Amino acid sequence: MSIFTVASRYAKSLLDLAQEQGQLDAVKEDMESVISVLKSNSELLAVLKNPIIKGDKKRAILAAIFDGKINSTILSFFYLLVNKGRAAILLDIAQEFVREYNEAKGIVNASVTSATALSEVNLAALQEIIAAEINATVILKNVVDPSLIGGFTVRVGDRQVDSSIAGKLSKLEKHFAAQGV
């Protein structure tokens, strides 16, 4: 079974449990904190993925890091993952939980890549336009890429709109190449 399938099943189980307990939003915030900690600590990820390290040691490490800082339900869930030999995919499960939460709440992640950082006003306006277009709540992230020269590209899910100068130059170059100029 693929890691994605396993992570999705565990994430769905945690999502259902959190909904049942009426703690969905709190659990989501805690899972985002867990993702942040795991991404910023490569040693912790290495320990969780190491099959030689015993489960009780992994549980003790998770308790030392997260006990009192996250919901006890999540910590118990982590212990279950360790017991089932799934500690290696803890980060994948946490990320899948946030993705499934966003899907359930109708929240879509989008990114706008521009040559320079966009102002808060421009980001807010673009966020409203995208939200109206796709009829969903949008979380918009601005990525700076000076190679675009000017303009921007917007990516929402698997769709992308390229309004950058670099993109237009590339299209022009392809057009001329096709014409044999």
PyMOL commands that set and color helices and strands:
alter all, ss='L'
color gray80, all
select helices_A, chain A and resi 3-20+24-40+42-49+55-66+72-83+87-105+120-134+146-148+165-179
alter helices_A, ss='H'
color red, helices_A
select strands_A, chain A and resi 107-114+137-144+152-156+159-162
alter strands_A, ss='S'
color yellow, strands_A
deselect
rebuild
show_as cartoon
